[in-house]
Amino acid sequence: MIRAARPQRSRRGPWLACLALYSVLLGSCAPAPAGHELTFWTIGREGEAIVKLLPAFERAHPDIHVKVQQLPLTAAHQKLLTAFAGNSTPDLSQLGNTWLPELVALHALEPLQARVDHSGVVRADDYFASIWATNVIDGTLYGVPWYVDTRLLFYRRDLLKKAGFDAPPRTWAEWRSQLAALSDPSQHRYGILLPTNEYEQLMSLALQQPEPLLRDGGRYGNFESAGFKHALAFYVDTFRLQQAPAITNVEAGNPWTEFGRGVYAFYLSGPWNIGEFRSRLPATQQDDWATAPLPGPDGAGIGAAGGSSLVIFRTSEHKDAAWQLIEYLSQPAVQQRFYELLGDMPPRRSSWQGGALRDDPKARAFREQLEQVKPTPPVPEWERIANEMQLVAAEAIAGRLTIDQAAAEIDRRADAILAKRRWVLEHAREHLP
C-alpha cells in the first residue's frame, strides 16, 4: 500500500466546485524534508521497468525513498479520480496525455513551467514539439513527456517488391494503389488489417485533415467538416473495396502470425510491435518487414501525438523531491535505458542519438513520424467521443449509414457527451470576477 500524502488545504471557490461537479457527472516550493518517502504511481507495464531504474536515483539521493504502485490500465482512471476525491493523491504519477486535461480541470496538478525554466536537465526545445504541446493546457504546462506513442505503418517489404513497388506509400493515392495490388479476398489476403473496434486508425487519418475534430473551444463536434468526411470515406472505402477485412481485433486472432503468413501486407500500429514482430517472426523473415511513416492525403502524413507524461499533484508535500525524480527520468541516458527495458520511445531528440535507438532501422520511421504528429483535442471527454466515432464508423463499414449520415451521427453523439462541458463553462463564467 502507498502511504498517502497529507492533503493541503486549498480554496477552490465556485469555479472549482463546478469542476468537481463536472467530474462526478463524467469524473515557489518549500524544500522537501530529509528522509521522506516519495509516492509514485505508474500505469500498466511501465511499473515493471521503473523499479530497475530507481536504484541509481536513490543512490544519488539517499534522503529519498521512492515507493511505486503499479495501477492496472483498466482501473487507473477511476483510481486517480477516487484519489482526488478522497484527498489521497500520490506525490507524482504517470498520466496518459488524453487524461491530463481532466486532472487539470479538477485543479489537481501542479504547474511546472517555473521548474522547467530553472532546470538544467529538462529543455523544452529538445522535445518533439507536438508531444510537448499535449502537456500545455490553456497556456500552462502541467506535465513533462515521459515516453511517446504514435501509429504508423508496419509493412511487408518483400510483398511490396513482388507486386512491383520499390517503396512504401507517401500519399493516399499511392496507398490505395498498393492496397489494391496486394489484396486478393478470394485467397483470404488483404492489403491491411484495420480492426473495426479500434479507433486509433481512423483517428490518425482524421488528424491529417486541416479542420479540427472539435469546434468552438471543444464545445461541439466538428465531424461534419469536409476534412473528416474525406478521412472517413477513405477509411470506409478500404473495407468496401475488400482491401481490409471487416473484423475486430478479437476475430483477427494473432496478427503477427497472419502478417508473417502474408494475410496482411500492412498493419497500422504502434512502437511496441517492433519487439513483438522481432520475437514472434522467425529469423528468416526479419528482413521481410519494415516500418514507414503514415502517408497523407497529398504527402507526408500526420500521426497522433500519444504517450504518457510525468505530473506532480498539488497536494504533494514533497514537490521538490518529485521534480528531482522527473529530472532523473528525463535524462537521455535514462530514457535510452527505459527503451531497452520496455520499448517505450523517448520524447527527447537527444535521447535518440545513442543506445539501441540510434542504429535501429525499424525505429527510424518512428523518429521521422514524431516530427509530424498532432495532439488530440484537449478535453477530458475525448476518449469517449473517439469510441463513439468508431462505433458509428463500424455502421458505415457495414453499409447501414452513408458517409454524410455517419458524420452527422458522430456529431450528434459528440455534442451530447460535451453537454456537461458546455454547462460547466457557462456556469464558471458567471463566477469569474
N, C-alpha and C positions, 0 to 999 in steps of 0.2 A: 504493500500500500504506500502511496505517496503522502507525505506529511504536507497538508495544505498550508499555503502561505496565509498568515494572519491578514484578514481584509483591512484595508484602509478606508476611512470614512471619506465620502465624496458627496458633493452637492450636485445632483443630477438635474433638478429642475423640471419644468413641464416638458421641455423638448425631449429629455431622456426618458421621461415617463411614457411619452408617446412611443419612443423607440422600444421600450421594454414591452409595451402592449403589442407592438408590431411583431416582436419575436414570439410572443405567445400565439398570435394569430397565425404566424407561419408554422419561429424560434429566436531644472538644474538639480541632478540627483544626489542624494546623500551617499557617502561611501558605505559599501557593504561591510557588515561586521565580520571579523575573522572567525574561522572555524564554523561556518554555516553550511547548510545543505541546500543545494540548488535543485529544484524540481523541473524536469524536462519531459514533456510528453511528445512521443513520436506516434506516427500513424502507419500501420502496416509493417512491411518488411524492413523499413529504414531502422527500426529499433534494433534489429539483429546486427546491423553493421555498426551502429553508432557506439555500441559498447566496446568495440575493438579500437575505436579512435579516442576514447576518453582517457585511457591511462596516461597518455602523453600530456594531455591537458592538465590532469590532476597533479602530475609530477611538476609541471611548470607553475601550478597554482595550488600549493599544498594546503592552503586555507579553505579551498572549495572542494566539496564532495558533491558530485552530480548523481542524482537519483533519477533513473529513467523509467518511465512507464510506457509500455507499448500498447497503444489502443488498436483494436481491430478496425479495419476500414469501415465495416458495416455499422459500427456503433460509435465511431469517433465524433460525428457531427452532433448527435444527441448528447454525448458525454460533455462536449465543450459547452453546449448551451446549458446543460444542467449544472455544470461547474460555475458558470457565470451567475445563474440564478441563485445558487447557494453560496456565493462568495468563496468558492474553493478552487479558483483557477490556479494553474501552476505558475512558476516564475516565467518560463518560456515554453514555446511549443512549435512544432512543425505545423504548418497550416497550408492547405491547398489553396491555390490562387483564387479559385471560384468561391471559396468560403470567406475569404478575407473581408469583402465588403459587408457581410452580415455582422461580423465581430466589430468592425469599425462603427457600424450603425448603432450597436449596443454600447458604444463608448468603452469597450473592453480592452483595447490595445493602446500601448504606449507609442506616441510619435517618436520617430527615430532620426529625423534629419539632423538635429543638433549633434547627435553622437557620430553620425557619418561625417559631418563637417570637421570633426576633431579626430577622426580615425586615421591612423597610418596604414591600415590594412584594407578597409572597405572603401573602394573608389568607384563611384557610380559610372564613370566613363569607361571602366573595364568590363562592365556587364553588357550583355545584349540589351539594346535599348528598349525593345518592346517587352522583354521579360522584366526589366526593372520597372517599367510603367505599370505592370499589374499590381504593384505594391503601393502605388500612389493613388489615393482616393481624395477627390476634391482638393488637389494640390498639396496634400500632406502625405509623407512617407510613413508607412506603418510596418513594413517588413523588409527583410533582406533576402533575396533569392538564394535558395539552398541548392536546389537542382532543377533542371529544366526538362520539359517534355513537349514534344510536338509529333505530329504524324507526317509520314512521307511514304514513298513507295519502296517496298521490297519487290524485286523482280528477278525472273529467271533470265539471266543474260544469254544463256545458251539457246533458249527457246526464241528469244527475240532475234538472235542472229540467224537461226534456222529459218525464220519467217522473212528474212531479208532486211532487218532493221539493225543498224550499227550502233544506235544509242537509244536510251530511254526517251520518252516524250518530253517536250518542253512546253507544248501548248495543248489545249483541249482537242484541237483538230487532229494533231499527231497522235494523241492518246486514243481518240476514237478509232483512228485508222489501225493502230496496233491492236486494240481490243478486238476489232472485227477480224483481223487476220489470225488472232490467237484463240478464237472461240470456235468450238465445234460441239454444240449441245448434243448432237446425236451420239457423240463419243464421250459424253459427260466431261467435256473440257470447256473451261470458261476463261475469259481474259482476266477476270479479277474476282476476288472474294470481298463482298461488302455485306457483312451480316446485317439483316434488316432491323435488328433490335439494338444496334449501336449507333448513337447519334454523332460520334466524332467525325465520321467520314463526310456526311452531309454538311456538318458544321464547318469543316475545313474548306469545302467548296464554297459555302456561303460567305465565309470571311474574305474570300478573294474578290468579292464584289465591292464597288465603291460606296454603296449605301450601307449605313449601319443596320444592325439587326433589330435594334430598338430605337425609338424616336422620342423626342420631347424629354430629353434627360432621363431616359429609361422608364418613362411613364406608360408607354404604349408599344405594342409590337409594330414592326416595320416589314413584315413578311410578304406584304402585297407589293413591295417595291419591284421594279423591273429586274434589279440585280439578283434578288433572292429567287425570283421565279426562273431566271436564267439558270441558276445553280440547281434548283430543284428539277428543272426539265432535263438537264444533263444527267443528273443522278438517276431519275426515273427511267430515262431512255436506255441507260445501261442495262437495266433489267428487261425492259420491253424488247430490246434487240437481242436478248438472251446472251449478253456478254458477261453477266453475273447471275448466279442462281438466287432466286428469291427465298433464302433460308436464313434462319437465325444462327447465332454462334453455337447454340446447343446442337442444332441439326447439322452444322458443319463438321462436328466431331473434332478430329485432330488436324488443325490447319497446317501444321508443319509437315506432317507426313503427306498430306494432299498436295502441298506446294512442291515437295520433293518428287512426287509422282507425276507432276505436270498437270494436275487437275486445274490449278490456277497459275497463271503466269505473273500476275501482280497481286500484292497484298498490301493494303493501306493500313499501316500500323505504326507503333512507337518503338523507342530505342531498346526496350527490354528484349525485343525479339532478335536482336543481334546475338545475344547469348543463347537464346532458345534455338535458333537455326544452327548455330555452331555446335550445340550439344546434341541436337536431335537428327541432323542430317549426317550421312556418312562422309568420311574424309574425301571420298571420290567425287562428292557433289559440292564441296566447299567453294570451288571456283566457278560453279554454275550460277550462283546468285550474287546479287549486289543490291545496293540502295541508291536511291536517286531523289532529289528534291521534287516536290509536287509540281506538276505542270499547271499553268494558269490559263485563263481564257485566251490571252494573247501573248504570253511569255512566261517568265519565271513566276511560279505560284506562291501565294502567301499561305503559311501554316498557322495553326492555332498556338498561341503562347501559353503553354501549360507548365505544370510543375508545382513545387512546394517552396514555401519561404519560412524563415525563422522570425517569430514575433515575440515580443515581451508583453506581458499582461500588466495593466495599470496597477493592479493590487499587489504586485510583487514587492517585497521588501528588499530584494537583492538585485535591483536593476543593473547596477554596475557589474556585478558578477555575471549576470545573464549576458550582458553585452560582451564581456570578455570571452565567453563561450562562443557567441556568434562570430566574433572576430577570428577565433581559432578555427572554427569550421569553415570560414570564408577564405582561409589561406589556400593559394593554388596547390601546394604540395598535399594538403589535407584533402582537398577536393579531388585530386588525382587518385589518392588512395581510396576515397569513397567510391569512385567509379570502378576501381579494380575490385572492390569488395562486392559491389551491388549492381553495377551497370548504370547507375543514375548519372546523367550527364551534367557537367558543371555549368553554371551560368556566367562564368567569367571567361573572357577570351584568353587571358594569360594562362588559365588552367588547362587549356587545350595545347599548350606549347611544349608539354613534357609528358612523361608517363606513357601509359598504354594508348592513350588517345592520339598522340602525335602522329604515329605511323600506321594507324588502323584504317585501311581503305573502306571498311564497312561503316565507320563512324563519320567519314569525311562529308557525306551528304547531309548529315545532321548539323554539322558545323556550318555548312552553307545555308541550310534551311533556317537556322536560328537567327540569321541576319535578315530573314524575310518572314517574320511572324507578326501576328496581330492579336491583342488581348480580346477575350470575350467580353460582352457587356458587363460592367462592374456593378451588378445588382445582386442581392442575396438570392433572388428567385431564379437566377439564370439556369441552374441545372434542372429545375422543374420545367422551365419553359423548353429547354432543349429536349427533354424526354417527351414532352407533348409534341414537339416538332417532329420527332422521329415516329411517334405513333401515327400521326396524320400522314407522314410520308409513306408509311407502310400501306395505308389505304390507297394512296395514289399508285404505288407499285402494283397493288392487286387490281387496279383498274376501276376501283369504286369511286374515285374522285379525279377530276381533271386537275391540271396544274393550278388554274385560277381558283377552283373550289378549295383545293388543299391549302393554298396560300391564305385565302380568306379564313379558313377554319383555324389555321395556326395563329393568325392574328386574333381571332375571337378568343381562343384559349389563353393566349399570352395576356391579353387585356384583362381577362378575368383573374388570372394569377396576380397581375400587377395592381389590381384594385386596392388592395390593402396598402401598397406602397404609396399610391396616389393619395389615399386618405391620410396617412401619416404625414406626408409632405405638406398637404394643405393645412392640417391642424398645427403642425410645427410652425408654419409661417405666422399663425395667429399669436404665437407666444414670443416671437422674436421682438427685440426692443425696437 
